[in-house]
Amino acid sequence: MRDDRELLREYLETKSEEAFRHLVERHAGMVQGAALRIVRDISLADEVCQAVFILLARKAPTLPAGTILAGWLHQAT
């Protein structure tokens, strides 16, 4: 199984939708749970979750080397 760094690198180098999808599948539950604890509304938490992964897609090229993706996603949420 590829780790987050490998998947993120693949996404950045080849714009691999599959690599990005694996990242989303791996971390969506955590992002969704964090969002739900903050907004206390499942529909709004879904929107927050989607927005966080859109932000990741946009910010991925600027993430510092060594960024712990789970931590970044939690903070972004």
Sequence and secondary structure as in RCSB ss.txt:
>XXXX:A:sequence
MRDDRELLREYLETKSEEAFRHLVERHAGMVQGAALRIVRDISLADEVCQAVFILLARKAPTLPAGTILAGWLHQ
AT
>XXXX:A:secstr
   HHHHHHHHHHH  HHHHHHHHHHHHHHHHHHHHHHH  HHHHHHHHHHHHHHHHHHGGGS TT  HHHHHHH
H 
